[in-house]
Amino acid sequence: MEQIDTEKREGRERIITRRLIKPRLNVHYPQVVGLKNGLVRRMINNSILDAVYDLIRLQGYVKDPAKTMTGGYQVKLHRNGLLSLLYDNYGYAQGAAHGMTYQSSQTFNLEDGSEYRLDDLFKPGSNYVDRLSDIIRREFKSRDIPMLTEFKAIDRNQSFYLTDQAVVIYFQLYEYTPYVYGFPTFEIPFHDIMDIIDPNRPIGRLLNAQTEPAPA
């Protein structure tokens, strides 16, 4: 395992890039350093590693000795004690027509180490599943993309990540659309769903911080 001198900074804590290298495997992944609470830091970093290894297992690295694999990540949000990460893992088996990529994501509270699920973002009883599903269904139609299967609704804890302006819902390759169209990704601006956002949860916390007056 090799540490790469790449850092994305905000405040006291920072994100460094580490690399997992094995035969046929080269995966870059993030780790959080600089947190005052060592237990929280270990909780978050262990959870990140679990997610990275989940993608490696999903690709069948151990079962398929002909498969090579690479992986990376993007920091989608890192501010106001929130960290939202998107991981990708690409695998190619010798002789295949093309490789296969999977994505996963995690959003953390950097103060207590908790990982948020989609239902943690919205008011209890807000029926966020129907609301987000309606938006995504309209977007699928407006993009006029051929569908492999009909989109009906997201899962209650659908994969997502946060940016500073939106909650982003995505689906895997082949889940609804042909490979050539990539990952169906839907960026839903916070201002379109303000009535169902819980002001005491992650999005509300982020929006409150954005509207606070600057210190004199």
Disulfide bonds with the S-S distance in Angstrom:
none
